[in-house]
Amino acid sequence: MNAALASLCLLAACEREPKIQALAPAALNAAEAEALQRMNEAGNSPFAGWTWRYEFGAGCRLRVIKRFEGRLIPPNEYVLSDHHVEIIPFAGSGFGVKAYPRSKPGSADLFDARTQAQASAFAKDIEQLINSCAQPAEPREKAGPASTPFHG
């Protein structure tokens, strides 16, 4: 009985997610905070087994936390200043939203969507956050923390 209980405790410990260090906070205005919230709402709808959660921090840092069928994949972080966003149609079905740096090779995979309308709405929201990075640092009304809790 004790061995079974110990095994159950070890199994539960293995299922815990690693603690991810918080990003330095970004000062988002209300519209930018709403864009981030919409991105997280879109990411919470599974596509081909994947879900996404986003955190936005100082220095235009975007953290993308993905899950495949509920299992956490190591998060990716991108500094998205001076990036442009594109919607890429997939060969079978769906659309990907990617960010590309203007001055060097590479890309950031940000979101996969069932429809072009979903991908376009997400692209508009991430572009709003990227554009906020180009604004000069001036006092702005802060809307709150730049992350939305993931429920799921």
Backbone torsions as a table, in degrees:
resi	resn	phi	psi	omega
1	MET	NA	-45.1	179.7
2	ASN	-64.2	-38.3	178.8
3	ALA	-64.6	-39.6	178.6
4	ALA	-65.3	-41.5	179.0
5	LEU	-65.3	-41.7	178.2
6	ALA	-63.4	-41.9	178.2
7	SER	-62.5	-40.7	178.7
8	LEU	-63.5	-41.6	178.4
9	CYS	-64.4	-42.1	178.1
10	LEU	-63.9	-41.6	178.6
11	LEU	-61.9	-43.4	178.7
12	ALA	-63.3	-39.0	179.2
13	ALA	-65.6	-36.5	179.1
14	CYS	-67.7	-29.0	-178.2
15	GLU	-79.9	-13.0	179.8
16	ARG	-66.6	145.0	178.8
17	GLU	-84.0	146.7	177.3
18	PRO	-65.4	147.5	178.0
19	LYS	-74.0	127.2	179.7
20	ILE	-103.6	127.6	-179.7
21	GLN	-64.7	136.4	-179.4
22	ALA	-66.2	145.0	174.0
23	LEU	-73.4	152.4	171.4
24	ALA	-60.4	133.8	-173.1
25	PRO	-66.6	145.5	173.3
26	ALA	-102.7	145.9	177.1
27	ALA	-90.2	96.7	-179.7
28	LEU	-96.5	140.3	171.8
29	ASN	-80.1	177.3	-175.0
30	ALA	-60.1	-42.6	-178.4
31	ALA	-64.9	-39.5	179.3
32	GLU	-69.2	-40.1	177.2
33	ALA	-62.9	-38.4	177.3
34	GLU	-66.8	-37.8	177.3
35	ALA	-61.7	-44.4	178.1
36	LEU	-63.2	-39.9	178.4
37	GLN	-62.9	-42.8	178.2
38	ARG	-64.4	-37.7	177.3
39	MET	-60.4	-43.1	179.4
40	ASN	-68.7	-35.3	175.9
41	GLU	-64.6	-43.2	177.9
42	ALA	-64.0	-42.8	-178.8
43	GLY	-66.8	-20.6	-179.8
44	ASN	-78.0	-11.8	177.2
45	SER	-90.4	113.8	-175.8
46	PRO	-61.3	142.9	171.8
47	PHE	-134.6	119.4	-179.3
48	ALA	52.3	35.6	178.0
49	GLY	89.7	-7.8	-176.1
50	TRP	-99.0	142.7	167.3
51	THR	-131.2	160.0	-175.5
52	TRP	-134.6	150.0	170.1
53	ARG	-136.4	145.5	-173.5
54	TYR	-126.5	140.8	171.0
55	GLU	-127.7	140.9	-179.1
56	PHE	-123.0	126.8	-176.8
57	GLY	-125.8	-179.8	180.0
58	ALA	-56.7	153.3	179.5
59	GLY	73.8	19.8	178.2
60	CYS	63.1	33.5	-179.2
61	ARG	-88.6	123.7	176.2
62	LEU	-110.4	126.5	174.3
63	ARG	-103.2	127.0	178.5
64	VAL	-110.5	117.2	-179.7
65	ILE	-110.6	111.6	-176.0
66	LYS	-108.3	151.7	173.2
67	ARG	-130.7	142.8	171.9
68	PHE	-116.4	117.4	-177.5
69	GLU	49.2	42.7	176.3
70	GLY	86.3	-9.2	-179.1
71	ARG	-94.1	129.8	-178.6
72	LEU	-67.4	133.9	173.2
73	ILE	-103.1	145.0	179.2
74	PRO	-52.6	131.6	-177.2
75	PRO	-65.4	153.7	173.5
76	ASN	-114.1	144.9	174.9
77	GLU	-123.7	139.2	-179.5
78	TYR	-131.5	138.2	169.7
79	VAL	-95.3	110.3	-168.2
80	LEU	-97.7	12.1	176.2
81	SER	-64.4	141.3	-179.7
82	ASP	59.5	42.8	174.0
83	HIS	-115.2	155.2	170.0
84	HIS	-119.7	156.3	-173.5
85	VAL	-110.2	139.1	176.3
86	GLU	-133.1	150.0	173.6
87	ILE	-104.2	126.3	-176.4
88	ILE	-114.3	120.3	175.9
89	PRO	-72.8	137.1	176.2
90	PHE	-82.0	155.4	-178.4
91	ALA	-61.6	-44.3	-178.9
92	GLY	-82.4	-78.0	177.3
93	SER	-151.0	153.4	178.1
94	GLY	100.6	175.7	-175.7
95	PHE	-141.6	142.5	175.7
96	GLY	-106.7	147.0	173.9
97	VAL	-111.9	123.0	-177.2
98	LYS	-128.1	151.5	174.1
99	ALA	-115.7	135.4	-178.8
100	TYR	-121.7	134.1	174.4
101	PRO	-69.5	144.4	-178.9
102	ARG	-76.1	-26.8	-170.2
103	SER	-109.8	-1.2	-179.6
104	LYS	-152.5	163.2	179.2
105	PRO	-71.9	163.0	176.9
106	GLY	124.8	170.7	177.7
107	SER	-156.2	160.0	175.7
108	ALA	-120.1	119.1	175.9
109	ASP	-80.5	115.9	-172.3
110	LEU	-106.5	-34.7	-171.6
111	PHE	-166.8	146.8	171.8
112	ASP	-121.2	137.2	-175.1
113	ALA	-132.2	154.7	176.3
114	ARG	-72.5	-40.3	-173.8
115	THR	-120.6	159.0	176.8
116	GLN	-66.2	-32.8	178.2
117	ALA	-63.1	-42.3	177.2
118	GLN	-63.1	-44.6	-179.8
119	ALA	-63.8	-41.1	179.7
120	SER	-64.6	-41.8	178.9
121	ALA	-63.8	-42.7	178.7
122	PHE	-64.1	-44.6	-179.5
123	ALA	-59.3	-40.6	178.6
124	LYS	-61.7	-42.0	-179.5
125	ASP	-67.4	-44.6	-179.5
126	ILE	-68.3	-34.4	176.2
127	GLU	-62.5	-36.3	177.8
128	GLN	-61.8	-41.6	178.1
129	LEU	-68.5	-42.0	178.8
130	ILE	-62.4	-42.8	179.9
131	ASN	-63.6	-30.3	178.7
132	SER	-65.4	-24.0	179.6
133	CYS	-71.4	-27.3	-177.9
134	ALA	-82.5	-12.0	-178.9
135	GLN	-74.0	143.1	176.9
136	PRO	-63.8	148.7	179.4
137	ALA	-70.7	112.9	177.6
138	GLU	-143.3	159.5	179.6
139	PRO	-58.6	129.7	179.5
140	ARG	-131.6	150.5	176.8
141	GLU	-69.5	121.4	-178.1
142	LYS	-84.8	134.8	-177.9
143	ALA	-93.7	-15.6	-178.1
144	GLY	134.3	-170.4	-177.9
145	PRO	-62.1	148.1	-175.7
146	ALA	-94.1	44.5	171.7
147	SER	-149.5	153.5	179.6
148	THR	-118.3	129.6	-179.8
149	PRO	-60.3	143.3	179.1
150	PHE	-93.8	126.4	177.7
151	HIS	-115.2	100.0	176.9
152	GLY	157.6	NA	NA
